[in-house]
Amino acid sequence: MSNQLGPARQNTAVIRPKQLDGATTTLVCLGFCGGGTGPYHPWAEVVAPDVDVALICYPGRDGRFLEDFATTWDELAEDATRTVVSAVGDRPYVLFGHSMGGWMAFDVASRLEARGTSVPDALVVSSCNAPARGLTPRDMFPARQDTDEELLTWMRTHGLIAEHVLGDPDLLEMAVEIMRADIAVRDTFRYNGAAGVTMPLQVLAGADDKVIESDAPAQWRELALGPYRHDSLPGGHFYTPEVWRALPTHITAINR
């Protein structure tokens, strides 16, 4: 598969809230199921002054809303891999993913290691079971059989819908469409067979997250061929609002 990029990809697929020149490292964030880049924007105010933030936009949302959604996990993973390369080149960076984005971050990191290009200095996965055991019913939330109202309730509960969207039926419809597209992609997930990753791996998990299995840290440890760290944080799948707002402060690789 080619790593070449179209000329407009970086403009639409990589969002940099800080626009920081001369950063010592960059925190590159991959989205979770149904999410755009919005939940990560406030993190630009949390990271250290010399840390840049690059938010990877999947097709069909944000600046790429005119593009077709990816239809399979491999298609989205390849798109994300190319976009990460376009965002960082050969500069130092830490790759982060939350929930479905944690699996995506692991997949991207393992693809880049296999290709020997633009490998992250560290990988951080948040609120996700280890991918090597494959997709299980426990991971399939929200579910494709959920009604639109059930999906909206889930998104409202976890603070995934901005205030300006709540009163706009067209934007709510778009939010549901994005969620359903991501659910369809997630449900095609198959483990890529990688033995693991050699860069430092940090796993973050909510102490009250009922989705994460009790042995998930041990499962992730098996995939860490280099340094490994596990941190349990207050709250559920999206932690507490306070923890989420300051989540980058818990990332060891950018807080040394």
N, C-alpha and C positions, 0 to 999 in steps of 0.2 A: 504494500500500500504506500502511496506517495505521501510525503510530508509537505509538499508544496502547497502554498496558500494563494487564494485569489487576492487581487489587490485591495479589495474593500473589506476583507474579513476582519482585520485588526480594528478598523474603525467601528464596526458594529458589534463585534463579539467580545471585545475586551473593554471594560469600563474601569477607569482609574479615578476614584473620588478625590484623591490627594493631588494628582498630577505632580508627583515628587521627582525632581531631577537629582541624580547623584545618591540614590538610596543605597544603603549597605546590603539590604535584602528586600524581597517582596513577598508579601503574603498573598498567595493565589487561591481564590475561593471558588469551589464548584457547588452548584445549587442542589437543593434537595427536591424531593418529589412535589411537583406543583409550584415550586418556588422560582422566582426570578432572582435578580441581583439585589433587589430592594432591602431585604433583611440584613444584608452585609454592609450597606453604605455607612451606617453609624460607626462601624469599626475603624474607619479612617481617623476618627477623633480619639480612638483608644490606644492604638499602636504607638510605639515610640516615634519621635520625630524623624528618625533616619530609616524607618520602615515604610515602604510603599505598599499599597493595596491594589491588587488587580482582580476584578470580578469577571468570571467567565460566563458569558451569556449563551444559553442553549438556543437552538433554532426555534422560532415561533413565538418569541416573547421579547420584551424590552426593545433594544435597537434592531432586533432581528425578527420583529413580529410579522413582516411580510414573507418570511421564509417558511417553507413547509416544516412541520414537526418531524423529528426523527421517528422512525417507525420500529426500530429494533435497538436492543442494547448495543450491539456492535457498531451500528451506524452512529449512535450518539457518542460512544466511547472514542471512536476514531475522530469524530468532529471535535470533541473536547481535547483530545491529544494534540491535534493540529493547532487548536486555538491556544493552548498553553504554550506550545513552542513559539507561536507568534507573539505571545505576551512577554516572554522572558528571554528568548534567544539563548545566550550562554551566560546570563547573569544569575547570581545566587537567588534562590527562592525557596519558600516553604509551601508545600501543597496541602490544602485543607479541604475536607468535604464533610458535610453533615448528613446523617441518615442515608438515603439513597446516594447522596453525594459522597459519602465515605467510601462506598463500594466503587463509585466512579473514580474517586481519587486514587484508590489502590490499583484499579485497572489501568488508569493513565500512567501511574508511576511505574508499574511493571512493564507496560509497553515501551516506555521511554528507556528503561534499563535494558530491555532486550535490544533496542535499537542503538543504544550507546549515545544518545543525544539529549541535551537539555534535562538531565536527570535532577530531580529536586534534592536540595540539601537535607530535607526532612519531610516526612509524611505524617499528617495529623488527621485522624479519623474520629468522628464524633457521633455518638448515639446510633451505632449500627453493630449488628452481629457480624462475626467474621464471615467473609464471602465464600471461603473454601468449602463450607458445608452445603452451599447452594441455596436457592430460593425455597423458603418454607412458608406455610400459611401464616406463621407468626410475623413474617416480614411483609406480608401483603396487606398493608393498611396505608391509606384508605384502600377500599377494594373496588374493582370495576363494577360490581353489582350494586354499589351504593347509589342512592338517588342523588340528584343534584342538590337537594336541600341537605342531605346527610354530608355531602362533601363540603358544602358551604359552612355547615355547623362545625365540622372538624377544623376547617381553616380559621373560622372565627375564634374557636376555642384556643387555638395555638397562636393567635395573633398574626396570622399570615395574610390578612386582608387589610390594606391601608384604609384609613378613615374615608378618603375621597372615593374609594371604590364602593363602600357599603351602600351609598345612596344612588349609585348609577347602575341600572339594570344591565346595560350593555357591557360594562366593565366586569360585573359579576358573572355574566355569561362567559366572558373571555377567561376569567379566572377558573371557572369550571372546565372549560375546554382545555386549558393548559394542564390542569390536574389530570384529566382523563387521558391526555396524550402521554403524560409521564407515567401514569399507571400502566398503560399499554406497553410502554418501553420496558419498565421495570419487570413486568411479568414475562419478558423474553430473556431475562438474565440467565446466563449460564457461566459458571466459573471458568476463567480463562486458563486454568491449569498451572499458573505460575507457582513455583516453589515458595516464593515469598519475595521480599524486597530487602536490599542491603542497606539502604539509608536508614537513619534513626526513625523509628516508628513510635508515635505517641497516640494512645487511645484515650478519649474522653467519654465519659458516660454519666448520665444522671442517676443518682442514688435511688430514685423512685421510678425509674423508667421500666414499665412492665413489659416492654417489647424486647429489651435486651436480656438474653439468657444469662444465667448465673455463671456459666463457664465461658462466656464470650471473651473475657480477658485472656484466659488460657488458650482459647482458639486463636486469637490474634497473636499471642506470643509465638505460636508455631509458625506464623508467617513472617516473623521478624528475624531476618538473617543477620541483622546488626543490632545496635542498641534498641532497647524497648522500654517504654514507660506507660503505666496506666494510672489515670486520675479519675476518681469518683467525685462528682460535683453535685451540689444540691439541686433537687427538682426532678422533673420527669423527662420526657423525650426532648423537649426544648428547654430543659433546665428551669430555673426561675427567671422572670424578666430581668432581674438584676444581674444574674450570672450570664445570661445571653448577651446583654449589652456590653459586658466586659470580658467576653469569652477569650479574645486574643491575649489577655493578660495571663491566661493559664497555659499558653503555648510556649513550651520551654525553648524551642529553637529561635524564637524572636525576643526572648526575655532573659538573656544571659548577662 
